[in-house]
């Protein structure tokens, strides 16, 4: 059985989580959402940076004038309740706020605002081997949207039509992912990941002004790198810097920390995971799997282990 879904303050069966075909979100992409992970750490299940994710959900909704009738604390509590009810020790978490039924047309202000939280088991987004061996990617023919066209800092459903074009083309071309450039030709991000360039032991990543999503895993890696004495620069990155980098890696809730071994068939570094990428992976997984959390990023949840659940059943 699939886990129950939190819907507007109550739990409903997985199969009952439905919306009407004339919901605004279906016709106009009017949703905002988050991707979050709960990890099975050595100290028990824990959600990574729950409060930051839910604050970004609230901020995204605000940009689109969607009034969520729940506070940050209430949304975070709903996530915890959903995980505990699911019985999953580790899971992917998808809160989504969408425009539902109401008058048809572009104007969404009189349509209902619906809030859902779902959880499910999900492994490595780019494949289990990718974390060690790296992935092959291409520079996308589709650019990241220009500033002041769509709000790139909002994690909105409609924005991902751009990302879907990039992802589909990459797969059709035999690659795992695409890297988008900004409208002025600088490196932006992947279809669902932020990007880091490593050169001479300095980490570079695009600034938020490049119409990137300010990723929470991205921010975490910046902190972890600085903790270890690395210099991190947010700056405009020309396309050719991808080909001459010592290392490249993606970051994101789904991708975690994934090395890139080729771009446009250029071999990056030695063509395998580099030492800085491995150090960042180790630092990240030390927190999310090891439970060693100096930055207070983990929210622990009370999900009985399978053998405990059977004993109390």
Secondary structure, DSSP 8 states (H G I E B T S, - for coil): ----EEETTEEE-GGG----TT-HHHHH--EEE--EEEEEETTEEEEETHHHHHHHHHHHHHHTT---SS-HHHHHHHHHHHHHHHT-SSEEEEEEEEE-SS--SS--TTS-EEEEEEEE----TT-TTHHHH-EEEEE-SS----TTTS-TTS-BGGGHHHHHHHHHHHHHTT-SEEEEE-TTSBEEEESS-EEEEEETTEEEE--GGGT----HHHHHHHHHHHHTT-EEEE---BTHHHHT-SEEEEEETTTEEEEEEEETTEE-TTSS--HHHHHHHHHHHHHHTT---TT--EEE-----HHHHHHH-
